[in-house]
Amino acid sequence: MSEVTVKFALTELNATAVAPVKPVPLTVTLVPSGPLAGERLVIEGALTTVKLFAFVAVPPGVVTLTGPVVAPAGTVA
């Protein structure tokens, strides 16, 4: 035997407007092409990049070692 409870409301039901569904955005990906045909500017001379500083060994007392920072116990991400 099942038990069923039925209650009747004395007021009308509420009507809620539903928001329209937003369309999915259009994504377009273009493949890069080569240079366009036509006249090109003439570049005279050349630029050369030269490194002015080289890596130099530094004494251990000057270097500050850093590592991963551990969160305190009980911290939740």
Buried (B, 14 or more C-beta within 10 A) or exposed (E): EEEEEEEEEEEEEEEEEEEEEEEEEEEEEEEEEEEEEEEEEEEEEEEEEEEEEEEEEEEEEEEEEEEEEEEEEEEEE
